[in-house]
Amino acid sequence: MAGESTSPSLRVDKLIEGHEYSFRVKAVNREGESAWLTGKESIVAKNPFDVASKPMAPQVVDVDADHVDLEFRPPR
């Protein structure tokens, strides 16, 4: 894949989840082109959002004649 950007970031689409990718960049300006710079570590493509676990079962922490207070741990 190749791309161009005038900003210090570039969105890379169509990566396959679970596949490992290495990236390299070079600067190009009116002075010419730099040498390639390769990242130290490869990156494994993944969904930007992790799937949450199920919430824990609620627990009763207080009971009164007209209300019940429940408490639960949020999903991780």
PyMOL Python script that loads the backbone (N, CA, C, O; Angstrom):
from pymol import cmd

cmd.read_pdbstr("""\
ATOM      1  N   MET A   1       0.841  -1.174   0.000  1.00  0.00           N
ATOM      2  CA  MET A   1       0.000   0.000   0.000  1.00  0.00           C
ATOM      3  C   MET A   1       0.883   1.233   0.000  1.00  0.00           C
ATOM      4  O   MET A   1       1.979   1.230   0.559  1.00  0.00           O
ATOM      5  N   ALA A   2       0.406   2.257  -0.615  1.00  0.00           N
ATOM      6  CA  ALA A   2       1.126   3.524  -0.625  1.00  0.00           C
ATOM      7  C   ALA A   2       0.112   4.627  -0.425  1.00  0.00           C
ATOM      8  O   ALA A   2      -1.049   4.499  -0.815  1.00  0.00           O
ATOM      9  N   GLY A   3       0.552   5.698   0.176  1.00  0.00           N
ATOM     10  CA  GLY A   3      -0.327   6.832   0.394  1.00  0.00           C
ATOM     11  C   GLY A   3       0.488   8.095   0.518  1.00  0.00           C
ATOM     12  O   GLY A   3       1.699   8.055   0.735  1.00  0.00           O
ATOM     13  N   GLU A   4      -0.185   9.206   0.379  1.00  0.00           N
ATOM     14  CA  GLU A   4       0.464  10.501   0.527  1.00  0.00           C
ATOM     15  C   GLU A   4      -0.327  11.330   1.506  1.00  0.00           C
ATOM     16  O   GLU A   4      -1.549  11.218   1.599  1.00  0.00           O
ATOM     17  N   SER A   5       0.393  12.170   2.240  1.00  0.00           N
ATOM     18  CA  SER A   5      -0.261  13.032   3.214  1.00  0.00           C
ATOM     19  C   SER A   5       0.580  14.276   3.418  1.00  0.00           C
ATOM     20  O   SER A   5       1.810  14.212   3.408  1.00  0.00           O
ATOM     21  N   THR A   6      -0.081  15.406   3.604  1.00  0.00           N
ATOM     22  CA  THR A   6       0.637  16.631   3.951  1.00  0.00           C
ATOM     23  C   THR A   6       0.594  16.880   5.452  1.00  0.00           C
ATOM     24  O   THR A   6       1.176  17.848   5.941  1.00  0.00           O
ATOM     25  N   SER A   7      -0.092  16.013   6.180  1.00  0.00           N
ATOM     26  CA  SER A   7      -0.142  16.119   7.643  1.00  0.00           C
ATOM     27  C   SER A   7       0.711  14.991   8.236  1.00  0.00           C
ATOM     28  O   SER A   7       1.107  14.074   7.516  1.00  0.00           O
ATOM     29  N   PRO A   8       0.997  15.052   9.538  1.00  0.00           N
ATOM     30  CA  PRO A   8       1.837  14.008  10.142  1.00  0.00           C
ATOM     31  C   PRO A   8       1.103  12.695  10.419  1.00  0.00           C
ATOM     32  O   PRO A   8       1.620  11.848  11.147  1.00  0.00           O
ATOM     33  N   SER A   9      -0.085  12.513   9.855  1.00  0.00           N
ATOM     34  CA  SER A   9      -0.812  11.256  10.042  1.00  0.00           C
ATOM     35  C   SER A   9      -1.451  10.848   8.716  1.00  0.00           C
ATOM     36  O   SER A   9      -1.659  11.671   7.824  1.00  0.00           O
ATOM     37  N   LEU A  10      -1.753   9.563   8.613  1.00  0.00           N
ATOM     38  CA  LEU A  10      -2.383   9.035   7.406  1.00  0.00           C
ATOM     39  C   LEU A  10      -3.286   7.882   7.800  1.00  0.00           C
ATOM     40  O   LEU A  10      -2.849   6.955   8.482  1.00  0.00           O
ATOM     41  N   ARG A  11      -4.535   7.931   7.378  1.00  0.00           N
ATOM     42  CA  ARG A  11      -5.473   6.843   7.648  1.00  0.00           C
ATOM     43  C   ARG A  11      -5.204   5.723   6.644  1.00  0.00           C
ATOM     44  O   ARG A  11      -5.128   5.960   5.438  1.00  0.00           O
ATOM     45  N   VAL A  12      -5.061   4.510   7.154  1.00  0.00           N
ATOM     46  CA  VAL A  12      -4.808   3.352   6.298  1.00  0.00           C
ATOM     47  C   VAL A  12      -6.032   2.454   6.369  1.00  0.00           C
ATOM     48  O   VAL A  12      -6.349   1.916   7.430  1.00  0.00           O
ATOM     49  N   ASP A  13      -6.714   2.291   5.257  1.00  0.00           N
ATOM     50  CA  ASP A  13      -7.930   1.484   5.189  1.00  0.00           C
ATOM     51  C   ASP A  13      -7.626   0.101   4.620  1.00  0.00           C
ATOM     52  O   ASP A  13      -6.538  -0.161   4.107  1.00  0.00           O
ATOM     53  N   LYS A  14      -8.609  -0.761   4.728  1.00  0.00           N
ATOM     54  CA  LYS A  14      -8.597  -2.098   4.123  1.00  0.00           C
ATOM     55  C   LYS A  14      -7.520  -3.020   4.686  1.00  0.00           C
ATOM     56  O   LYS A  14      -7.052  -3.922   3.992  1.00  0.00           O
ATOM     57  N   LEU A  15      -7.119  -2.798   5.955  1.00  0.00           N
ATOM     58  CA  LEU A  15      -6.229  -3.755   6.597  1.00  0.00           C
ATOM     59  C   LEU A  15      -7.066  -4.944   7.043  1.00  0.00           C
ATOM     60  O   LEU A  15      -8.261  -4.797   7.299  1.00  0.00           O
ATOM     61  N   ILE A  16      -6.465  -6.098   7.136  1.00  0.00           N
ATOM     62  CA  ILE A  16      -7.174  -7.310   7.530  1.00  0.00           C
ATOM     63  C   ILE A  16      -6.911  -7.566   9.002  1.00  0.00           C
ATOM     64  O   ILE A  16      -5.761  -7.663   9.429  1.00  0.00           O
ATOM     65  N   GLU A  17      -7.989  -7.674   9.778  1.00  0.00           N
ATOM     66  CA  GLU A  17      -7.862  -7.876  11.218  1.00  0.00           C
ATOM     67  C   GLU A  17      -7.061  -9.140  11.510  1.00  0.00           C
ATOM     68  O   GLU A  17      -7.282 -10.186  10.900  1.00  0.00           O
ATOM     69  N   GLY A  18      -6.125  -9.025  12.457  1.00  0.00           N
ATOM     70  CA  GLY A  18      -5.293 -10.155  12.841  1.00  0.00           C
ATOM     71  C   GLY A  18      -4.001 -10.280  12.041  1.00  0.00           C
ATOM     72  O   GLY A  18      -3.111 -11.040  12.423  1.00  0.00           O
ATOM     73  N   HIS A  19      -3.887  -9.547  10.938  1.00  0.00           N
ATOM     74  CA  HIS A  19      -2.661  -9.585  10.143  1.00  0.00           C
ATOM     75  C   HIS A  19      -1.660  -8.565  10.684  1.00  0.00           C
ATOM     76  O   HIS A  19      -2.044  -7.528  11.225  1.00  0.00           O
ATOM     77  N   GLU A  20      -0.385  -8.871  10.531  1.00  0.00           N
ATOM     78  CA  GLU A  20       0.688  -8.020  11.029  1.00  0.00           C
ATOM     79  C   GLU A  20       1.189  -7.134   9.886  1.00  0.00           C
ATOM     80  O   GLU A  20       1.370  -7.599   8.760  1.00  0.00           O
ATOM     81  N   TYR A  21       1.409  -5.853  10.191  1.00  0.00           N
ATOM     82  CA  TYR A  21       1.852  -4.897   9.183  1.00  0.00           C
ATOM     83  C   TYR A  21       3.064  -4.127   9.693  1.00  0.00           C
ATOM     84  O   TYR A  21       3.164  -3.808  10.877  1.00  0.00           O
ATOM     85  N   SER A  22       3.981  -3.837   8.777  1.00  0.00           N
ATOM     86  CA  SER A  22       5.115  -2.958   9.059  1.00  0.00           C
ATOM     87  C   SER A  22       4.930  -1.714   8.203  1.00  0.00           C
ATOM     88  O   SER A  22       4.461  -1.798   7.068  1.00  0.00           O
ATOM     89  N   PHE A  23       5.297  -0.570   8.745  1.00  0.00           N
ATOM     90  CA  PHE A  23       5.119   0.683   8.023  1.00  0.00           C
ATOM     91  C   PHE A  23       6.466   1.372   7.858  1.00  0.00           C
ATOM     92  O   PHE A  23       7.337   1.285   8.724  1.00  0.00           O
ATOM     93  N   ARG A  24       6.617   2.048   6.743  1.00  0.00           N
ATOM     94  CA  ARG A  24       7.799   2.867   6.532  1.00  0.00           C
ATOM     95  C   ARG A  24       7.357   4.164   5.877  1.00  0.00           C
ATOM     96  O   ARG A  24       6.372   4.201   5.139  1.00  0.00           O
ATOM     97  N   VAL A  25       8.095   5.219   6.157  1.00  0.00           N
ATOM     98  CA  VAL A  25       7.744   6.541   5.639  1.00  0.00           C
ATOM     99  C   VAL A  25       9.004   7.247   5.149  1.00  0.00           C
ATOM    100  O   VAL A  25      10.126   6.894   5.513  1.00  0.00           O
ATOM    101  N   LYS A  26       8.782   8.244   4.322  1.00  0.00           N
ATOM    102  CA  LYS A  26       9.873   9.125   3.925  1.00  0.00           C
ATOM    103  C   LYS A  26       9.296  10.507   3.681  1.00  0.00           C
ATOM    104  O   LYS A  26       8.124  10.656   3.334  1.00  0.00           O
ATOM    105  N   ALA A  27      10.120  11.495   3.862  1.00  0.00           N
ATOM    106  CA  ALA A  27       9.708  12.881   3.638  1.00  0.00           C
ATOM    107  C   ALA A  27      10.050  13.271   2.204  1.00  0.00           C
ATOM    108  O   ALA A  27      11.093  12.896   1.669  1.00  0.00           O
ATOM    109  N   VAL A  28       9.150  14.028   1.603  1.00  0.00           N
ATOM    110  CA  VAL A  28       9.388  14.558   0.265  1.00  0.00           C
ATOM    111  C   VAL A  28       9.042  16.038   0.311  1.00  0.00           C
ATOM    112  O   VAL A  28       7.922  16.411   0.663  1.00  0.00           O
ATOM    113  N   ASN A  29      10.005  16.878  -0.045  1.00  0.00           N
ATOM    114  CA  ASN A  29       9.756  18.319  -0.111  1.00  0.00           C
ATOM    115  C   ASN A  29      10.596  18.912  -1.232  1.00  0.00           C
ATOM    116  O   ASN A  29      11.205  18.173  -2.005  1.00  0.00           O
ATOM    117  N   ARG A  30      10.636  20.235  -1.330  1.00  0.00           N
ATOM    118  CA  ARG A  30      11.353  20.848  -2.455  1.00  0.00           C
ATOM    119  C   ARG A  30      12.867  20.617  -2.376  1.00  0.00           C
ATOM    120  O   ARG A  30      13.577  20.836  -3.357  1.00  0.00           O
ATOM    121  N   GLU A  31      13.363  20.175  -1.211  1.00  0.00           N
ATOM    122  CA  GLU A  31      14.785  19.845  -1.068  1.00  0.00           C
ATOM    123  C   GLU A  31      15.097  18.445  -1.586  1.00  0.00           C
ATOM    124  O   GLU A  31      16.259  18.101  -1.800  1.00  0.00           O
ATOM    125  N   GLY A  32      14.048  17.635  -1.786  1.00  0.00           N
ATOM    126  CA  GLY A  32      14.249  16.279  -2.271  1.00  0.00           C
ATOM    127  C   GLY A  32      13.535  15.259  -1.402  1.00  0.00           C
ATOM    128  O   GLY A  32      12.558  15.579  -0.723  1.00  0.00           O
ATOM    129  N   GLU A  33      14.029  14.034  -1.428  1.00  0.00           N
ATOM    130  CA  GLU A  33      13.421  12.941  -0.668  1.00  0.00           C
ATOM    131  C   GLU A  33      14.391  12.457   0.402  1.00  0.00           C
ATOM    132  O   GLU A  33      15.602  12.408   0.190  1.00  0.00           O
ATOM    133  N   SER A  34      13.829  12.100   1.557  1.00  0.00           N
ATOM    134  CA  SER A  34      14.651  11.530   2.628  1.00  0.00           C
ATOM    135  C   SER A  34      14.810  10.030   2.407  1.00  0.00           C
ATOM    136  O   SER A  34      14.191   9.449   1.515  1.00  0.00           O
ATOM    137  N   ALA A  35      15.642   9.423   3.228  1.00  0.00           N
ATOM    138  CA  ALA A  35      15.743   7.962   3.229  1.00  0.00           C
ATOM    139  C   ALA A  35      14.486   7.401   3.885  1.00  0.00           C
ATOM    140  O   ALA A  35      13.809   8.100   4.639  1.00  0.00           O
ATOM    141  N   TRP A  36      14.178   6.143   3.596  1.00  0.00           N
ATOM    142  CA  TRP A  36      13.029   5.496   4.227  1.00  0.00           C
ATOM    143  C   TRP A  36      13.276   5.337   5.720  1.00  0.00           C
ATOM    144  O   TRP A  36      14.387   5.011   6.138  1.00  0.00           O
ATOM    145  N   LEU A  37      12.255   5.562   6.515  1.00  0.00           N
ATOM    146  CA  LEU A  37      12.284   5.331   7.959  1.00  0.00           C
ATOM    147  C   LEU A  37      11.292   4.213   8.243  1.00  0.00           C
ATOM    148  O   LEU A  37      10.103   4.350   7.955  1.00  0.00           O
ATOM    149  N   THR A  38      11.771   3.110   8.805  1.00  0.00           N
ATOM    150  CA  THR A  38      10.919   1.956   9.097  1.00  0.00           C
ATOM    151  C   THR A  38      10.642   1.899  10.587  1.00  0.00           C
ATOM    152  O   THR A  38      11.551   2.068  11.399  1.00  0.00           O
ATOM    153  N   GLY A  39       9.383   1.662  10.950  1.00  0.00           N
ATOM    154  CA  GLY A  39       9.007   1.556  12.358  1.00  0.00           C
ATOM    155  C   GLY A  39       9.747   0.419  13.044  1.00  0.00           C
ATOM    156  O   GLY A  39      10.066  -0.587  12.412  1.00  0.00           O
ATOM    157  N   LYS A  40      10.024   0.574  14.344  1.00  0.00           N
ATOM    158  CA  LYS A  40      10.759  -0.443  15.100  1.00  0.00           C
ATOM    159  C   LYS A  40       9.942  -1.712  15.293  1.00  0.00           C
ATOM    160  O   LYS A  40      10.495  -2.811  15.326  1.00  0.00           O
ATOM    161  N   GLU A  41       8.636  -1.564  15.419  1.00  0.00           N
ATOM    162  CA  GLU A  41       7.775  -2.710  15.692  1.00  0.00           C
ATOM    163  C   GLU A  41       6.674  -2.797  14.644  1.00  0.00           C
ATOM    164  O   GLU A  41       6.195  -1.780  14.141  1.00  0.00           O
ATOM    165  N   SER A  42       6.285  -4.009  14.327  1.00  0.00           N
ATOM    166  CA  SER A  42       5.143  -4.183  13.438  1.00  0.00           C
ATOM    167  C   SER A  42       3.860  -4.007  14.253  1.00  0.00           C
ATOM    168  O   SER A  42       3.884  -4.021  15.483  1.00  0.00           O
ATOM    169  N   ILE A  43       2.764  -3.844  13.559  1.00  0.00           N
ATOM    170  CA  ILE A  43       1.470  -3.604  14.197  1.00  0.00           C
ATOM    171  C   ILE A  43       0.488  -4.663  13.717  1.00  0.00           C
ATOM    172  O   ILE A  43       0.423  -4.959  12.524  1.00  0.00           O
ATOM    173  N   VAL A  44      -0.276  -5.234  14.646  1.00  0.00           N
ATOM    174  CA  VAL A  44      -1.321  -6.193  14.294  1.00  0.00           C
ATOM    175  C   VAL A  44      -2.634  -5.424  14.177  1.00  0.00           C
ATOM    176  O   VAL A  44      -3.052  -4.754  15.121  1.00  0.00           O
ATOM    177  N   ALA A  45      -3.278  -5.520  13.026  1.00  0.00           N
ATOM    178  CA  ALA A  45      -4.534  -4.803  12.803  1.00  0.00           C
ATOM    179  C   ALA A  45      -5.626  -5.391  13.684  1.00  0.00           C
ATOM    180  O   ALA A  45      -5.774  -6.609  13.782  1.00  0.00           O
ATOM    181  N   LYS A  46      -6.393  -4.504  14.328  1.00  0.00           N
ATOM    182  CA  LYS A  46      -7.507  -4.956  15.160  1.00  0.00           C
ATOM    183  C   LYS A  46      -8.587  -3.906  15.162  1.00  0.00           C
ATOM    184  O   LYS A  46      -8.351  -2.749  14.815  1.00  0.00           O
ATOM    185  N   ASN A  47      -9.765  -4.314  15.554  1.00  0.00           N
ATOM    186  CA  ASN A  47     -10.881  -3.397  15.704  1.00  0.00           C
ATOM    187  C   ASN A  47     -10.479  -2.338  16.722  1.00  0.00           C
ATOM    188  O   ASN A  47      -9.914  -2.685  17.759  1.00  0.00           O
ATOM    189  N   PRO A  48     -10.750  -1.052  16.465  1.00  0.00           N
ATOM    190  CA  PRO A  48     -10.354  -0.022  17.429  1.00  0.00           C
ATOM    191  C   PRO A  48     -11.116  -0.106  18.750  1.00  0.00           C
ATOM    192  O   PRO A  48     -10.725   0.533  19.727  1.00  0.00           O
ATOM    193  N   PHE A  49     -12.180  -0.871  18.792  1.00  0.00           N
ATOM    194  CA  PHE A  49     -12.962  -1.024  20.019  1.00  0.00           C
ATOM    195  C   PHE A  49     -12.909  -2.471  20.466  1.00  0.00           C
ATOM    196  O   PHE A  49     -13.166  -3.381  19.678  1.00  0.00           O
ATOM    197  N   ASP A  50     -12.576  -2.687  21.733  1.00  0.00           N
ATOM    198  CA  ASP A  50     -12.575  -4.035  22.286  1.00  0.00           C
ATOM    199  C   ASP A  50     -13.998  -4.429  22.666  1.00  0.00           C
ATOM    200  O   ASP A  50     -14.770  -3.600  23.148  1.00  0.00           O
ATOM    201  N   VAL A  51     -14.336  -5.681  22.449  1.00  0.00           N
ATOM    202  CA  VAL A  51     -15.658  -6.179  22.814  1.00  0.00           C
ATOM    203  C   VAL A  51     -15.726  -6.271  24.336  1.00  0.00           C
ATOM    204  O   VAL A  51     -14.856  -6.866  24.972  1.00  0.00           O
ATOM    205  N   ALA A  52     -16.758  -5.682  24.903  1.00  0.00           N
ATOM    206  CA  ALA A  52     -16.914  -5.677  26.361  1.00  0.00           C
ATOM    207  C   ALA A  52     -17.390  -7.037  26.849  1.00  0.00           C
ATOM    208  O   ALA A  52     -18.078  -7.770  26.139  1.00  0.00           O
ATOM    209  N   SER A  53     -17.010  -7.348  28.070  1.00  0.00           N
ATOM    210  CA  SER A  53     -17.516  -8.573  28.690  1.00  0.00           C
ATOM    211  C   SER A  53     -18.941  -8.323  29.176  1.00  0.00           C
ATOM    212  O   SER A  53     -19.416  -7.187  29.175  1.00  0.00           O
ATOM    213  N   LYS A  54     -19.615  -9.389  29.587  1.00  0.00           N
ATOM    214  CA  LYS A  54     -20.964  -9.228  30.121  1.00  0.00           C
ATOM    215  C   LYS A  54     -20.893  -8.522  31.468  1.00  0.00           C
ATOM    216  O   LYS A  54     -19.943  -8.731  32.222  1.00  0.00           O
ATOM    217  N   PRO A  55     -21.892  -7.680  31.787  1.00  0.00           N
ATOM    218  CA  PRO A  55     -21.898  -7.088  33.125  1.00  0.00           C
ATOM    219  C   PRO A  55     -22.147  -8.170  34.165  1.00  0.00           C
ATOM    220  O   PRO A  55     -22.802  -9.176  33.892  1.00  0.00           O
ATOM    221  N   MET A  56     -21.621  -7.951  35.344  1.00  0.00           N
ATOM    222  CA  MET A  56     -21.841  -8.905  36.433  1.00  0.00           C
ATOM    223  C   MET A  56     -23.297  -8.811  36.887  1.00  0.00           C
ATOM    224  O   MET A  56     -23.959  -7.798  36.662  1.00  0.00           O
ATOM    225  N   ALA A  57     -23.780  -9.854  37.516  1.00  0.00           N
ATOM    226  CA  ALA A  57     -25.159  -9.852  38.016  1.00  0.00           C
ATOM    227  C   ALA A  57     -25.305  -8.767  39.078  1.00  0.00           C
ATOM    228  O   ALA A  57     -24.421  -8.606  39.920  1.00  0.00           O
ATOM    229  N   PRO A  58     -26.410  -8.021  39.051  1.00  0.00           N
ATOM    230  CA  PRO A  58     -26.601  -6.982  40.064  1.00  0.00           C
ATOM    231  C   PRO A  58     -26.753  -7.597  41.452  1.00  0.00           C
ATOM    232  O   PRO A  58     -27.251  -8.713  41.606  1.00  0.00           O
ATOM    233  N   GLN A  59     -26.315  -6.850  42.448  1.00  0.00           N
ATOM    234  CA  GLN A  59     -26.452  -7.283  43.832  1.00  0.00           C
ATOM    235  C   GLN A  59     -27.282  -6.260  44.590  1.00  0.00           C
ATOM    236  O   GLN A  59     -27.131  -5.056  44.383  1.00  0.00           O
ATOM    237  N   VAL A  60     -28.140  -6.724  45.449  1.00  0.00           N
ATOM    238  CA  VAL A  60     -28.957  -5.847  46.284  1.00  0.00           C
ATOM    239  C   VAL A  60     -28.072  -5.338  47.416  1.00  0.00           C
ATOM    240  O   VAL A  60     -27.478  -6.124  48.154  1.00  0.00           O
ATOM    241  N   VAL A  61     -27.990  -3.997  47.547  1.00  0.00           N
ATOM    242  CA  VAL A  61     -27.169  -3.430  48.621  1.00  0.00           C
ATOM    243  C   VAL A  61     -28.012  -2.742  49.693  1.00  0.00           C
ATOM    244  O   VAL A  61     -27.528  -2.493  50.798  1.00  0.00           O
ATOM    245  N   ASP A  62     -29.281  -2.431  49.369  1.00  0.00           N
ATOM    246  CA  ASP A  62     -30.153  -1.808  50.363  1.00  0.00           C
ATOM    247  C   ASP A  62     -31.606  -2.048  49.955  1.00  0.00           C
ATOM    248  O   ASP A  62     -31.949  -1.967  48.775  1.00  0.00           O
ATOM    249  N   VAL A  63     -32.448  -2.342  50.930  1.00  0.00           N
ATOM    250  CA  VAL A  63     -33.874  -2.565  50.685  1.00  0.00           C
ATOM    251  C   VAL A  63     -34.643  -1.745  51.701  1.00  0.00           C
ATOM    252  O   VAL A  63     -34.294  -1.697  52.880  1.00  0.00           O
ATOM    253  N   ASP A  64     -35.704  -1.097  51.219  1.00  0.00           N
ATOM    254  CA  ASP A  64     -36.594  -0.340  52.099  1.00  0.00           C
ATOM    255  C   ASP A  64     -38.015  -0.609  51.627  1.00  0.00           C
ATOM    256  O   ASP A  64     -38.220  -1.342  50.659  1.00  0.00           O
ATOM    257  N   ALA A  65     -38.982  -0.030  52.291  1.00  0.00           N
ATOM    258  CA  ALA A  65     -40.386  -0.270  51.952  1.00  0.00           C
ATOM    259  C   ALA A  65     -40.725   0.203  50.537  1.00  0.00           C
ATOM    260  O   ALA A  65     -41.598  -0.369  49.885  1.00  0.00           O
ATOM    261  N   ASP A  66     -40.032   1.252  50.058  1.00  0.00           N
ATOM    262  CA  ASP A  66     -40.397   1.812  48.756  1.00  0.00           C
ATOM    263  C   ASP A  66     -39.249   1.828  47.737  1.00  0.00           C
ATOM    264  O   ASP A  66     -39.383   2.432  46.672  1.00  0.00           O
ATOM    265  N   HIS A  67     -38.140   1.183  48.044  1.00  0.00           N
ATOM    266  CA  HIS A  67     -37.057   1.160  47.054  1.00  0.00           C
ATOM    267  C   HIS A  67     -36.092   0.002  47.309  1.00  0.00           C
ATOM    268  O   HIS A  67     -36.058  -0.600  48.382  1.00  0.00           O
ATOM    269  N   VAL A  68     -35.312  -0.277  46.263  1.00  0.00           N
ATOM    270  CA  VAL A  68     -34.221  -1.249  46.350  1.00  0.00           C
ATOM    271  C   VAL A  68     -33.019  -0.616  45.663  1.00  0.00           C
ATOM    272  O   VAL A  68     -33.139  -0.135  44.536  1.00  0.00           O
ATOM    273  N   ASP A  69     -31.869  -0.607  46.316  1.00  0.00           N
ATOM    274  CA  ASP A  69     -30.633  -0.133  45.697  1.00  0.00           C
ATOM    275  C   ASP A  69     -29.867  -1.336  45.168  1.00  0.00           C
ATOM    276  O   ASP A  69     -29.592  -2.290  45.896  1.00  0.00           O
ATOM    277  N   LEU A  70     -29.528  -1.267  43.884  1.00  0.00           N
ATOM    278  CA  LEU A  70     -28.766  -2.332  43.246  1.00  0.00           C
ATOM    279  C   LEU A  70     -27.378  -1.817  42.902  1.00  0.00           C
ATOM    280  O   LEU A  70     -27.183  -0.624  42.671  1.00  0.00           O
ATOM    281  N   GLU A  71     -26.428  -2.722  42.873  1.00  0.00           N
ATOM    282  CA  GLU A  71     -25.063  -2.375  42.509  1.00  0.00           C
ATOM    283  C   GLU A  71     -24.537  -3.467  41.584  1.00  0.00           C
ATOM    284  O   GLU A  71     -24.831  -4.646  41.778  1.00  0.00           O
ATOM    285  N   PHE A  72     -23.756  -3.072  40.577  1.00  0.00           N
ATOM    286  CA  PHE A  72     -23.139  -4.063  39.706  1.00  0.00           C
ATOM    287  C   PHE A  72     -21.800  -3.522  39.226  1.00  0.00           C
ATOM    288  O   PHE A  72     -21.556  -2.315  39.243  1.00  0.00           O
ATOM    289  N   ARG A  73     -20.948  -4.427  38.803  1.00  0.00           N
ATOM    290  CA  ARG A  73     -19.674  -4.034  38.213  1.00  0.00           C
ATOM    291  C   ARG A  73     -19.894  -3.850  36.714  1.00  0.00           C
ATOM    292  O   ARG A  73     -20.502  -4.702  36.066  1.00  0.00           O
ATOM    293  N   PRO A  74     -19.409  -2.760  36.172  1.00  0.00           N
ATOM    294  CA  PRO A  74     -19.573  -2.563  34.729  1.00  0.00           C
ATOM    295  C   PRO A  74     -18.736  -3.577  33.946  1.00  0.00           C
ATOM    296  O   PRO A  74     -17.801  -4.162  34.492  1.00  0.00           O
ATOM    297  N   PRO A  75     -19.067  -3.785  32.674  1.00  0.00           N
ATOM    298  CA  PRO A  75     -18.287  -4.716  31.856  1.00  0.00           C
ATOM    299  C   PRO A  75     -16.851  -4.218  31.695  1.00  0.00           C
ATOM    300  O   PRO A  75     -16.576  -3.023  31.797  1.00  0.00           O
ATOM    301  N   ARG A  76     -15.958  -5.147  31.446  1.00  0.00           N
ATOM    302  CA  ARG A  76     -14.552  -4.774  31.212  1.00  0.00           C
ATOM    303  C   ARG A  76     -14.277  -4.708  29.745  1.00  0.00           C
ATOM    304  O   ARG A  76     -13.153  -4.411  29.341  1.00  0.00           O
TER     305      ARG A  76
END
""", "prot")
cmd.dss("prot")
cmd.show_as("cartoon", "prot")
cmd.util.cbc("prot")
cmd.orient("prot")
